Amino acid sequence: MAHLRCREDTGFAGLLRQSGVKCPILHCIIHQEALCAKTLNFGHVMDWVTKVTNIIRGGNRSLCHRRLITFLDEVDAEYGDLQLHTDIRWMSRGKCLERFFALRSEIPVFLENSISAHCGKLKDTKFLYDMAFLTDISAHLNHLNTLLQGRDQTVCDLYSHMTAFQRKLVLFIDGFSSPPANLAHFPACAEIRKESRQCEIQIQKYRADLEKLQEQFNNRFQDFHKMQPRIALFTDPLSAAVSAQPSELQLELCELQADPFFQAKRNKRGISFWILPEACFPRLRDFALSMASMFGSTYICESSFSNMKHIKSKERNRLTNETLFYLMRIGTTKIDIDIQSIVSQQAKPQVSH
């Protein structure tokens, strides 16, 4: 189950342990990823970008906003508008920075006659490097956040996404270790280096920021790392080391790995493999069910609240709880509707009796 408290002896997790219930306690992996991203100390960049964006399109600035859209269309810019940022939406920082960085040449021209004092930052090479690095690393973090979302993901899927990103961080740190830095995965930084052709020392300093981010990922996901043997067994039971598994599973696992029928299913992974006869493998079946039913994030819970908010709006506040329950089930169920069949059936002439 996903739990939002860091300590295992408080809250619901503490009550479970006091009652003698032994089960894995996982902090929501999406929340943990967002907390890791907040350790990047680039507030001077984000505050300035947010300030300029709000000057253009924040509050009652509809005229200025329309002028910006028209201007960007006239100059055939890469984007047709700026993106607003809010801390509540974790992915908005990356999207806001991506657009602002892409329009860094057009924004000073648009603001030249109004707030030229704010545009001096866009001529400062060190500030541009900071903005470029934050843009690139935020894009990588947003990609990870997107991968961690979704309904049909097991704890094993979430763990694989997280460990993949940790390996990427090792690659990034190696790239920033010696001059010239390898910016193959940091396109915004590569653009600034191409434009300025200097400040290689400025690029090297970002290795410390990457190491700090790596340390956060190593520390915050200890609960998932502790489950690594169970995840390895669930993902690939035919290759898992028998001696590394709990004693109650070892005998059944020996029989499973020696059975030629299941050897033929070696290409199957995850839930599709674990359709086992209960009479032969009762403990392995229970293990598979516990892993498949485990929540590594609160995504489903929070998306259900979002659906409920849309269903029971101000205009539909007289819905009964029973009706709301059925509408929630419809909203969370994947239904493929064959529209063509319905249309063809309705188009048939009705025969009178």
C-alpha positions in Angstrom: 0.0 0.0 0.0 1.2 3.5 -0.7 1.6 5.6 2.5 2.3 9.3 2.7 4.1 9.3 6.0 7.9 9.1 6.1 8.1 7.3 9.5 6.9 3.7 9.8 5.8 4.0 13.4 3.2 6.7 13.0 -0.2 7.0 11.3 -1.9 4.1 9.6 1.5 2.3 9.1 2.1 2.5 12.9 -1.3 1.1 13.7 -0.7 -1.9 11.4 2.6 -2.6 13.1 1.1 -2.3 16.6 -1.5 -4.8 15.5 1.1 -7.3 14.4 0.3 -6.9 10.6 3.5 -7.4 8.6 3.3 -5.9 5.1 5.5 -3.6 3.0 4.9 0.1 3.7 5.6 2.2 0.6 5.7 6.0 0.4 4.0 7.1 -2.8 6.8 7.0 -5.5 5.4 10.0 -7.4 5.4 12.2 -4.3 8.9 11.0 -3.5 10.1 11.9 -7.0 8.5 15.4 -6.7 10.3 15.9 -3.3 13.6 14.9 -4.9 13.1 17.5 -7.7 12.6 20.3 -5.2 16.1 19.9 -3.9 17.5 21.6 -7.0 18.4 25.1 -5.7 17.6 27.2 -8.7 15.0 29.5 -7.2 16.7 32.6 -8.7 15.9 31.3 -12.2 12.4 30.1 -11.6 11.4 33.2 -9.7 12.6 35.5 -12.5 11.0 33.3 -15.2 7.7 33.3 -13.3 7.9 37.1 -12.8 8.4 37.9 -16.4 5.7 35.4 -17.5 3.2 37.0 -15.1 4.1 40.4 -16.4 3.1 39.3 -19.9 0.1 37.2 -19.3 -0.8 37.1 -15.6 -3.7 38.8 -13.9 -5.7 41.3 -16.0 -3.2 41.5 -18.9 -5.3 40.1 -21.7 -4.2 42.8 -24.1 -0.5 42.2 -23.5 -1.1 38.5 -23.8 -2.9 38.9 -27.2 -0.1 41.1 -28.4 2.4 38.4 -27.5 0.5 35.7 -29.4 0.3 37.9 -32.4 3.9 38.8 -32.2 5.1 35.2 -31.9 2.9 34.3 -34.9 4.4 37.1 -37.0 8.0 36.0 -36.3 7.1 32.3 -36.7 8.4 31.4 -33.3 8.8 27.8 -32.1 5.9 28.2 -29.6 2.9 30.4 -29.9 2.5 31.3 -26.2 4.2 31.2 -22.8 3.2 28.7 -20.1 2.1 29.7 -16.6 3.8 28.1 -13.6 2.3 27.0 -10.3 4.0 24.9 -7.6 0.9 22.8 -7.1 1.3 21.3 -10.5 4.6 19.5 -10.3 5.2 19.2 -14.0 4.4 22.8 -14.8 8.0 24.0 -14.0 9.5 21.9 -16.8 6.8 23.0 -19.3 7.1 26.6 -18.4 10.9 26.6 -18.7 10.8 24.7 -22.0 8.8 27.4 -23.7 10.5 30.3 -22.0 13.9 29.0 -23.0 12.8 28.4 -26.6 11.5 32.0 -26.8 14.5 33.6 -25.0 15.4 35.6 -28.2 11.8 36.8 -28.9 10.9 37.9 -25.4 13.4 40.8 -25.1 12.3 42.1 -28.5 8.6 42.0 -27.4 9.4 43.7 -24.0 12.0 46.1 -25.3 9.8 49.3 -24.9 8.0 48.3 -21.7 10.2 46.5 -19.1 13.7 46.4 -20.6 15.2 46.3 -17.1 14.0 42.7 -16.7 15.6 41.6 -20.0 19.2 42.1 -18.9 19.2 38.6 -17.4 18.9 37.1 -20.9 22.2 38.6 -21.9 24.0 37.1 -18.8 25.8 33.9 -19.9 25.9 32.5 -16.4 22.2 33.0 -15.9 21.4 31.5 -19.3 23.5 28.4 -18.4 21.5 28.1 -15.1 18.2 28.4 -17.0 19.4 25.9 -19.6 20.5 23.3 -17.1 17.2 23.7 -15.1 15.3 23.3 -18.3 17.1 20.1 -19.3 17.0 18.4 -15.9 13.3 19.4 -15.4 12.5 17.8 -18.8 14.1 14.5 -17.6 12.2 14.7 -14.3 8.9 15.4 -16.1 9.5 12.3 -18.3 10.0 10.2 -15.2 6.9 11.6 -13.6 4.9 10.8 -16.7 6.2 7.2 -16.7 5.2 6.7 -13.0 1.6 7.7 -13.8 -1.1 5.3 -15.0 -3.5 2.7 -13.7 -2.1 -0.6 -15.1 1.4 -0.5 -13.4 2.6 -2.8 -10.7 5.2 -2.0 -8.1 7.8 -3.8 -10.3 7.0 -1.4 -13.2 7.4 1.7 -11.0 10.6 0.3 -9.5 12.1 -0.3 -13.0 11.3 3.3 -14.0 12.9 4.7 -10.9 16.1 2.6 -11.2 16.4 3.5 -14.9 16.4 7.2 -13.9 19.1 6.5 -11.3 21.2 4.9 -13.9 20.7 8.0 -16.1 21.9 10.2 -13.3 25.2 8.2 -13.2 25.5 8.7 -16.9 24.8 12.5 -16.5 27.4 12.8 -13.7 30.0 11.1 -15.8 29.3 13.4 -18.7 29.9 16.5 -16.4 33.0 15.0 -14.8 35.7 16.2 -17.2 36.0 19.0 -19.8 34.6 19.3 -22.3 31.3 18.2 -20.7 29.2 15.7 -22.7 25.9 17.6 -23.3 24.3 15.0 -25.6 21.4 14.7 -23.1 21.3 18.4 -22.2 20.3 20.1 -25.5 19.5 23.5 -23.9 23.0 23.6 -22.3 24.5 22.6 -25.6 22.8 25.6 -27.3 24.1 28.1 -24.8 27.7 26.6 -25.1 27.4 26.9 -28.9 26.3 30.5 -28.7 28.7 31.7 -26.0 31.7 29.4 -26.7 33.0 30.0 -23.2 32.3 29.3 -19.5 33.2 25.6 -19.6 33.9 25.9 -15.8 30.3 27.1 -15.4 29.1 23.8 -16.9 31.3 21.7 -14.6 29.6 23.1 -11.5 26.3 21.3 -12.3 27.9 18.0 -11.5 27.4 18.9 -7.8 23.7 19.5 -8.4 23.4 16.2 -10.1 25.2 14.4 -7.3 22.8 16.1 -4.8 19.9 14.8 -6.8 21.4 11.3 -7.0 21.8 11.3 -3.2 18.2 12.2 -2.7 17.0 9.4 -5.0 19.3 6.9 -3.1 17.9 8.0 0.3 14.2 8.4 -0.5 13.6 5.1 -2.2 15.0 2.7 0.5 11.6 1.1 0.9 11.5 0.1 -2.7 15.2 -1.1 -2.7 14.4 -3.4 0.3 11.8 -5.1 -1.9 14.3 -5.8 -4.8 14.5 -9.6 -4.2 10.7 -9.9 -4.3 10.5 -7.7 -7.4 13.1 -9.8 -9.1 11.1 -13.0 -8.3 7.9 -11.5 -9.5 9.4 -10.1 -12.7 11.4 -13.3 -13.7 10.7 -16.3 -11.5 12.4 -18.8 -13.8 15.8 -17.0 -13.4 15.5 -15.9 -9.7 18.0 -17.3 -7.3 16.2 -19.9 -5.1 18.5 -19.4 -2.1 17.7 -15.6 -2.0 13.9 -16.2 -1.6 12.0 -16.8 1.6 12.1 -20.3 2.8 8.4 -20.9 2.4 8.7 -20.2 -1.3 11.9 -22.1 -2.1 10.5 -25.7 -2.6 7.7 -24.5 -4.9 10.1 -22.3 -6.8 12.4 -25.3 -7.4 9.4 -27.3 -8.8 8.3 -24.3 -10.9 11.8 -23.7 -12.5 12.1 -27.5 -13.3 8.7 -27.8 -14.9 9.0 -27.9 -18.7 5.5 -26.5 -19.2 6.5 -23.2 -17.4 9.9 -23.2 -19.1 8.0 -22.8 -22.4 6.4 -19.7 -20.9 9.8 -18.1 -20.3 9.0 -15.2 -22.6 6.1 -14.1 -20.5 6.7 -11.6 -17.8 4.8 -10.2 -14.9 1.1 -11.0 -14.2 0.6 -12.9 -17.4 3.1 -15.6 -16.2 1.6 -16.1 -12.7 -1.5 -18.1 -13.8 -0.5 -21.1 -11.7 -2.6 -24.1 -10.5 -3.5 -23.5 -6.9 -3.1 -27.1 -6.0 0.6 -27.3 -7.0 1.8 -23.8 -6.2 -0.4 -22.3 -3.4 2.3 -20.2 -1.8 3.7 -18.8 -5.0 0.1 -17.9 -6.1 -0.4 -16.0 -2.8 3.0 -14.2 -3.4 2.0 -13.2 -6.9 -1.4 -11.9 -5.8 0.2 -9.8 -3.0 2.7 -8.3 -5.5 0.0 -7.6 -8.1 -2.3 -6.0 -5.7 0.3 -3.7 -4.1 0.1 0.0 -4.7 3.3 1.9 -5.3 1.7 5.3 -5.7 -1.6 7.1 -4.9 -2.2 7.8 -8.6 -5.5 5.8 -8.8 -6.8 7.3 -5.6 -6.0 10.9 -6.6 -7.3 10.4 -10.2 -10.6 9.0 -8.7 -11.0 12.2 -6.6 -10.4 14.2 -9.7 -13.1 12.2 -11.5 -15.5 12.7 -8.6 -14.9 16.4 -8.6 -15.8 16.6 -12.3 -18.8 14.4 -11.9 -20.3 16.0 -8.8 -19.8 19.6 -9.8 -21.9 22.7 -8.6 -24.3 22.0 -11.4 -24.8 18.4 -10.4 -24.8 18.7 -6.6 -28.1 16.8 -6.2 -26.6 13.5 -7.2 -27.2 10.7 -4.7 -24.3 8.7 -3.3 -25.6 5.6 -5.1 -25.7 7.4 -8.5 -22.3 8.9 -7.8 -20.9 5.4 -7.1 -22.2 4.1 -10.5 -20.9 7.1 -12.4 -17.5 6.7 -10.7 -17.4 3.0 -11.9 -18.2 4.1 -15.4 -15.6 6.8 -15.3 -12.8 4.5 -14.2 -13.7 1.5 -16.5 -12.2 1.1 -19.9 -15.0 0.5 -22.3 -14.4 0.1 -26.1 -17.6 1.2 -27.9 -18.1 0.2 -31.5 -19.8 3.4 -32.8 -20.2 2.0 -36.4 -22.1 -1.0 -35.2 -24.5 1.1 -33.1 -25.1 3.5 -36.0 -25.7 0.6 -38.5 -28.1 -1.0 -36.1 -30.1 2.2 -35.6 -30.1 2.8 -39.4 -32.0 -0.5 -40.0 -35.7 -0.1 -40.7 -37.9 -1.2 -37.9 -40.4 -4.0 -38.8 -43.8 -3.6 -37.4 -45.6 -6.5 -35.8 
